[in-house]
Amino acid sequence: MWRLNRRTVLGVSFGLISLLSVLLLRTSSFIAADTLPREISDDAFWRMVSDFSEEGGSFRFEFMSNELEFQSVIPALKEMTKPGGAYLGVGPEQNLTYIAAVQPKIAFVTDIRRENMLEHLIYKALFEMSSDRADFISRLFSRNAPGGLNDKSTARALFQAYRTAEPNVQSFSRNLQAIKDRLMKDHRFQLNGEDQTSIDYIYRTIFNAGIGLNYSGGGFGGFRGASYADLMTAADDQGQARSYLATEENFQFVRQMERKNLIVPLVGDFAGTKALRKIAQYLKDHGTTVTAFYTSNVEQYLFQQGDDWRRFYQNVATFPMDSSSAFIRSSHFAYENGTQSFKVLRRGNFLSLVCPMQDLIKAFNQGHIQSYEQIIRMSN
């Protein structure tokens, strides 16, 4: 029989305490990293929309993206980032494709236009009411669903089937009322009369244009780009279709997030003092980091508006991030192959680019960022 002396007992005790401390620290870290809600109540969701938002600003309102190449960066984005965390974005429907790609636990879409927030609420209602992609497209454009479609149909097959579908005025009226009822009666979101008028206008524009809907709602503002069908059937550089309507899995992932109130649309200015900082504090409070932040080409405008670019990066610096956090941006500018020549792309063309958030913010904090060109230099 062996005997423990006091020194051995103390050593064992201290060893156990140390081991327990490590385990507690690891457990605490795990809990802190997993406190994002799995579902947000309707009341909490609307409080976030109301309390995090700023006053709306003026910028021409567009109903959809004009960035046909926005899926090209998804393979690199998926390699760079990790699932979970928070997705941040700006603008309309392209966010849904990026959300399907990076699979965050929560998403915030912040845009200076209140109409953009309302458009996302329309999408939310349609996702919740639609059982699958064919049903969703039918409700979005108020066209009767063609036969022969199933959960294995490609996006191209889906939109090819809807190409000859006739607009249905009765369906439009029913769908519009169902959207409002879903938002205001079921969820009890406090939409005022002006909001409801905007919802009428947005949904009618989508209905009138159908799947040929393009940037500026079918031609408003003098810019004609890719159609909605073009964006949904586009592919990455390897030919893989990645839109949120490309597969039933993509659609259902976004649908579940919408049904759980985990895609939160906000009204906010990237250079403002409230919306982005409120999101940053929320993420810190829940112990999570930013997975991806899609900025479209907003930064280009910020560099044209005095110190707005500086205020934006000061806001971004408050976000919890790690080495995998990535900016996604689109740009009219690019470098010529093999040169350092900075050129403007042909009108209507965009490049989609990714950039590590930590690297850019570090460069900004060190005073190395002074121009939009430097932002593009740091992006691939």
C-alpha positions as CSV (number, residue, x, y, z in Angstrom):
1,M,0.0,0.0,0.0
2,W,1.5,3.4,-1.0
3,R,1.2,6.6,1.0
4,L,0.7,10.2,-0.1
5,N,2.6,12.9,1.8
6,R,1.4,16.5,2.2
7,R,3.5,17.8,-0.8
8,T,2.1,15.1,-3.1
9,V,-1.5,15.9,-1.9
10,L,-0.9,19.6,-2.5
11,G,0.6,18.9,-5.9
12,V,-2.4,16.8,-6.9
13,S,-4.7,19.4,-5.5
14,F,-3.1,22.2,-7.4
15,G,-3.0,20.0,-10.5
16,L,-6.7,19.3,-10.2
17,I,-7.4,23.0,-9.7
18,S,-5.4,23.9,-12.7
19,L,-7.1,21.3,-14.8
20,L,-10.5,22.4,-13.6
21,S,-9.6,26.1,-14.4
22,V,-8.6,25.2,-17.9
23,L,-11.8,23.2,-18.4
24,L,-13.9,26.1,-16.9
25,L,-12.2,28.5,-19.2
26,R,-12.8,26.3,-22.2
27,T,-16.4,25.8,-21.2
28,S,-16.9,29.6,-20.7
29,S,-15.4,30.3,-24.1
30,F,-17.7,27.7,-25.6
31,I,-20.8,29.2,-23.9
32,A,-19.7,32.7,-24.8
33,A,-19.3,31.7,-28.4
34,D,-22.7,30.0,-28.5
35,T,-25.1,32.6,-27.0
36,L,-26.6,33.8,-30.3
37,P,-30.3,32.9,-30.1
38,R,-31.5,30.0,-32.2
39,E,-34.7,31.9,-32.8
40,I,-35.7,35.5,-32.2
41,S,-39.2,36.3,-31.0
42,D,-41.3,38.6,-33.1
43,D,-41.2,41.3,-30.4
44,A,-37.4,41.1,-30.1
45,F,-37.0,41.1,-33.9
46,W,-39.1,44.3,-34.3
47,R,-37.3,46.0,-31.4
48,M,-34.0,45.3,-33.1
49,V,-35.3,46.7,-36.4
50,S,-36.7,49.8,-34.6
51,D,-33.9,50.4,-32.1
52,F,-30.9,49.6,-34.2
53,S,-32.1,51.6,-37.3
54,E,-31.3,55.2,-38.1
55,E,-33.3,57.7,-40.1
56,G,-33.5,56.8,-43.7
57,G,-31.4,58.6,-46.3
58,S,-31.8,59.4,-49.9
59,F,-30.3,57.2,-52.7
60,R,-32.1,55.9,-55.7
61,F,-33.9,52.8,-54.8
62,E,-33.2,49.6,-56.8
63,F,-35.2,46.4,-56.5
64,M,-32.4,44.0,-57.2
65,S,-28.7,43.7,-57.8
66,N,-27.0,44.5,-61.1
67,E,-23.9,42.5,-60.1
68,L,-24.0,39.5,-62.4
69,E,-20.6,38.3,-61.3
70,F,-21.3,38.3,-57.6
71,Q,-21.3,34.5,-57.3
72,S,-17.7,34.3,-58.6
73,V,-16.1,34.9,-55.2
74,I,-18.2,32.3,-53.3
75,P,-15.6,29.4,-53.7
76,A,-12.9,31.7,-52.2
77,L,-15.3,33.0,-49.6
78,K,-16.3,29.5,-48.4
79,E,-12.6,28.6,-48.2
80,M,-11.7,31.7,-46.3
81,T,-14.6,31.8,-43.8
82,K,-16.2,29.3,-41.4
83,P,-19.9,28.6,-40.9
84,G,-21.6,30.3,-38.0
85,G,-21.1,33.7,-36.7
86,A,-22.8,36.8,-38.2
87,Y,-23.3,37.9,-41.8
88,L,-23.6,41.6,-42.6
89,G,-24.7,43.1,-45.8
90,V,-26.2,45.9,-47.8
91,G,-28.8,46.0,-50.6
92,P,-31.5,43.6,-51.8
93,E,-31.6,40.0,-52.8
94,Q,-27.9,39.2,-53.4
95,N,-27.5,38.9,-49.6
96,L,-29.7,35.8,-49.6
97,T,-27.2,34.1,-51.9
98,Y,-24.3,35.0,-49.7
99,I,-26.2,33.9,-46.6
100,A,-26.9,30.5,-48.2
101,A,-23.2,30.2,-49.0
102,V,-21.6,31.1,-45.7
103,Q,-24.4,29.8,-43.5
104,P,-24.2,32.2,-40.6
105,K,-26.2,31.9,-37.3
106,I,-27.6,35.4,-37.7
107,A,-27.6,38.1,-40.5
108,F,-28.1,41.9,-40.5
109,V,-28.7,43.7,-43.8
110,T,-28.2,47.5,-43.3
111,D,-29.1,50.0,-46.0
112,I,-29.7,53.7,-46.0
113,R,-32.9,53.2,-47.9
114,R,-36.0,52.4,-45.8
115,E,-37.5,50.8,-48.9
116,N,-34.7,48.2,-48.9
117,M,-35.7,47.2,-45.4
118,L,-39.3,46.9,-46.5
119,E,-38.3,44.8,-49.5
120,H,-36.5,42.4,-47.2
121,L,-39.7,42.1,-45.2
122,I,-41.6,41.2,-48.3
123,Y,-39.0,38.5,-49.0
124,K,-39.4,37.3,-45.4
125,A,-43.1,36.9,-45.7
126,L,-42.8,35.1,-49.0
127,F,-40.2,32.7,-47.7
128,E,-42.3,31.9,-44.7
129,M,-45.4,31.2,-46.8
130,S,-43.7,29.2,-49.6
131,S,-43.0,25.5,-49.2
132,D,-40.3,25.3,-51.9
133,R,-38.6,27.2,-54.7
134,A,-41.4,26.8,-57.3
135,D,-43.9,28.0,-54.8
136,F,-41.7,31.0,-53.8
137,I,-41.2,32.1,-57.5
138,S,-45.0,31.8,-58.0
139,R,-45.7,34.0,-55.0
140,L,-42.9,36.5,-55.8
141,F,-44.1,37.2,-59.3
142,S,-47.7,36.2,-59.0
143,R,-47.6,33.7,-61.8
144,N,-49.3,30.2,-61.7
145,A,-46.7,27.5,-61.0
146,P,-46.0,25.4,-64.1
147,G,-46.1,21.6,-63.8
148,G,-43.2,19.2,-64.0
149,L,-41.0,21.0,-61.4
150,N,-39.7,19.3,-58.3
151,D,-37.0,19.8,-55.6
152,K,-34.3,18.5,-57.9
153,S,-35.1,21.0,-60.7
154,T,-32.2,23.3,-61.6
155,A,-32.6,27.1,-61.3
156,R,-32.4,27.2,-65.1
157,A,-35.2,24.7,-65.4
158,L,-37.3,26.7,-62.9
159,F,-37.0,30.0,-64.7
160,Q,-37.4,28.4,-68.1
161,A,-40.7,27.0,-66.9
162,Y,-41.8,30.4,-65.6
163,R,-40.7,32.3,-68.8
164,T,-44.1,31.9,-70.4
165,A,-46.2,32.0,-67.3
166,E,-48.8,34.8,-67.5
167,P,-49.2,37.4,-64.7
168,N,-52.2,36.7,-62.6
169,V,-53.9,39.8,-61.2
170,Q,-56.1,37.9,-58.8
171,S,-53.0,36.1,-57.4
172,F,-51.2,39.4,-57.1
173,S,-54.0,40.9,-55.0
174,R,-54.2,37.8,-52.8
175,N,-50.5,37.6,-52.4
176,L,-50.1,41.3,-51.5
177,Q,-52.8,41.0,-48.8
178,A,-51.2,37.8,-47.5
179,I,-47.8,39.6,-47.2
180,K,-49.3,42.4,-45.2
181,D,-51.3,40.0,-43.0
182,R,-48.2,37.9,-42.4
183,L,-46.2,41.0,-41.3
184,M,-48.7,43.0,-39.4
185,K,-51.2,40.4,-38.1
186,D,-49.1,37.3,-37.6
187,H,-45.9,39.0,-36.6
188,R,-47.5,42.2,-35.4
189,F,-44.8,44.4,-36.9
190,Q,-45.7,48.1,-36.6
191,L,-45.7,49.2,-40.2
192,N,-47.1,52.7,-40.8
193,G,-49.2,53.9,-43.7
194,E,-46.2,55.1,-45.7
195,D,-44.5,51.7,-45.2
196,Q,-47.6,49.9,-46.5
197,T,-47.7,52.2,-49.5
198,S,-44.0,51.4,-50.2
199,I,-44.7,47.7,-50.0
200,D,-47.6,48.1,-52.5
201,Y,-45.2,49.9,-54.9
202,I,-42.3,47.4,-54.5
203,Y,-44.5,44.3,-54.9
204,R,-46.4,45.8,-57.9
205,T,-43.1,46.7,-59.6
206,I,-41.9,43.1,-59.2
207,F,-45.3,41.8,-60.5
208,N,-45.3,44.0,-63.5
209,A,-41.7,43.1,-64.5
210,G,-41.9,39.4,-63.8
211,I,-38.7,37.3,-64.0
212,G,-37.4,39.8,-66.5
213,L,-37.1,42.3,-63.6
214,N,-33.8,44.1,-63.8
215,Y,-31.9,46.8,-62.0
216,S,-34.0,49.9,-61.4
217,G,-37.2,47.8,-61.6
218,G,-37.2,47.1,-65.3
219,G,-35.6,50.2,-66.7
220,F,-36.3,53.0,-64.2
221,G,-33.4,55.4,-64.0
222,G,-32.0,54.6,-67.4
223,F,-29.9,51.5,-66.4
224,R,-30.7,48.1,-67.9
225,G,-28.8,45.2,-66.6
226,A,-29.1,41.5,-66.0
227,S,-32.6,40.2,-65.2
228,Y,-33.7,38.5,-62.1
229,A,-33.6,35.2,-63.9
230,D,-30.1,35.9,-65.1
231,L,-28.9,36.4,-61.5
232,M,-30.6,33.4,-60.2
233,T,-29.3,31.1,-62.9
234,A,-25.7,32.5,-62.9
235,A,-22.8,30.4,-61.8
236,D,-19.3,30.8,-60.3
237,D,-16.1,30.6,-62.4
238,Q,-16.2,26.8,-62.1
239,G,-19.7,26.7,-63.6
240,Q,-21.5,25.8,-60.3
241,A,-24.8,27.6,-59.7
242,R,-24.8,29.1,-56.2
243,S,-27.8,31.4,-56.0
244,Y,-30.3,31.0,-53.1
245,L,-32.6,29.5,-55.7
246,A,-30.0,27.2,-57.3
247,T,-30.8,24.3,-55.0
248,E,-33.6,23.3,-52.7
249,E,-31.0,23.1,-49.9
250,N,-30.0,26.7,-50.4
251,F,-33.6,27.9,-50.4
252,Q,-34.5,25.9,-47.3
253,F,-31.5,27.2,-45.3
254,V,-32.6,30.8,-46.0
255,R,-36.2,30.0,-45.4
256,Q,-35.5,28.6,-42.0
257,M,-33.5,31.7,-41.0
258,E,-36.4,33.9,-42.1
259,R,-38.9,31.7,-40.2
260,K,-36.8,32.1,-37.1
261,N,-36.4,35.9,-37.5
262,L,-32.6,35.5,-37.9
263,I,-32.3,37.8,-41.0
264,V,-32.7,41.3,-39.6
265,P,-33.1,44.2,-42.1
266,L,-32.1,47.6,-40.8
267,V,-32.1,51.2,-42.0
268,G,-28.7,52.6,-41.4
269,D,-25.8,54.7,-42.7
270,F,-22.4,53.0,-43.0
271,A,-20.9,56.2,-41.8
272,G,-23.5,56.8,-39.1
273,T,-23.2,56.7,-35.4
274,K,-25.9,54.1,-34.6
275,A,-26.8,51.1,-36.7
276,L,-23.4,49.4,-37.3
277,R,-22.3,50.2,-33.7
278,K,-25.5,48.6,-32.3
279,I,-24.9,45.5,-34.3
280,A,-21.3,45.4,-33.1
281,Q,-22.4,45.6,-29.5
282,Y,-25.0,42.9,-30.0
283,L,-22.4,40.5,-31.5
284,K,-20.0,41.3,-28.6
285,D,-22.7,40.7,-26.1
286,H,-23.3,37.3,-27.6
287,G,-19.7,36.3,-28.0
288,T,-19.6,35.9,-31.7
289,T,-17.6,37.3,-34.6
290,V,-18.4,38.6,-38.1
291,T,-18.2,35.9,-40.7
292,A,-18.6,38.1,-43.8
293,F,-19.5,41.7,-44.5
294,Y,-20.8,42.4,-48.0
295,T,-20.4,46.1,-48.9
296,S,-21.3,46.1,-52.6
297,N,-19.7,49.3,-54.0
298,V,-20.8,51.5,-51.1
299,E,-17.2,52.3,-50.1
300,Q,-16.7,54.0,-53.5
301,Y,-19.4,56.5,-52.6
302,L,-18.0,56.9,-49.0
303,F,-14.6,58.0,-50.4
304,Q,-16.5,60.6,-52.5
305,Q,-18.2,62.1,-49.4
306,G,-15.6,63.7,-47.3
307,D,-14.6,61.7,-44.2
308,D,-17.5,59.2,-44.5
309,W,-15.0,56.5,-45.4
310,R,-13.0,57.1,-42.3
311,R,-16.2,57.0,-40.1
312,F,-17.2,53.7,-41.8
313,Y,-13.9,52.0,-41.0
314,Q,-14.0,53.4,-37.4
315,N,-17.4,51.7,-37.1
316,V,-16.1,48.4,-38.6
317,A,-13.2,48.5,-36.1
318,T,-15.8,48.0,-33.3
319,F,-16.9,44.7,-34.7
320,P,-15.6,41.4,-33.2
321,M,-13.7,39.7,-36.0
322,D,-11.0,37.1,-36.4
323,S,-8.6,36.0,-39.2
324,S,-11.3,34.3,-41.1
325,S,-13.7,37.4,-41.2
326,A,-14.0,38.7,-44.8
327,F,-15.2,41.7,-46.7
328,I,-17.1,41.0,-49.9
329,R,-17.2,44.0,-52.2
330,S,-18.0,44.8,-55.8
331,S,-16.1,47.4,-57.9
332,H,-16.2,49.2,-61.2
333,F,-12.4,49.3,-60.9
334,A,-9.7,46.8,-61.5
335,Y,-6.0,46.4,-62.2
336,E,-4.9,45.4,-65.7
337,N,-3.4,41.9,-65.8
338,G,0.3,42.0,-64.9
339,T,0.4,45.7,-64.4
340,Q,-0.3,48.3,-61.6
341,S,-2.6,50.2,-63.9
342,F,-5.9,51.1,-62.2
343,K,-8.7,51.2,-64.8
344,V,-12.4,51.7,-64.9
345,L,-14.4,48.8,-66.2
346,R,-16.9,49.2,-69.0
347,R,-20.2,50.7,-67.8
348,G,-22.4,48.2,-66.1
349,N,-19.5,45.8,-65.3
350,F,-18.5,44.8,-61.8
351,L,-15.8,42.7,-60.3
352,S,-16.6,40.9,-57.0
353,L,-13.7,40.8,-54.6
354,V,-12.9,39.5,-51.1
355,C,-10.6,40.9,-48.5
356,P,-9.6,39.9,-44.9
357,M,-11.4,42.3,-42.6
358,Q,-8.6,42.2,-39.9
359,D,-5.9,43.1,-42.5
360,L,-7.8,46.1,-43.8
361,I,-8.7,47.5,-40.4
362,K,-5.1,47.0,-39.2
363,A,-3.9,49.0,-42.3
364,F,-6.6,51.6,-41.6
365,N,-5.6,52.0,-37.9
366,Q,-1.9,52.4,-39.0
367,G,-2.8,55.2,-41.4
368,H,-2.1,53.2,-44.5
369,I,-5.6,53.6,-46.0
370,Q,-6.2,57.0,-47.7
371,S,-8.0,56.1,-51.0
372,Y,-10.5,53.8,-52.6
373,E,-7.7,52.5,-54.8
374,Q,-5.9,51.2,-51.8
375,I,-9.0,49.3,-50.7
376,I,-9.2,47.6,-54.1
377,R,-5.4,46.7,-54.0
378,M,-6.1,44.7,-50.8
379,S,-8.9,42.7,-52.4
380,N,-8.8,39.6,-54.6
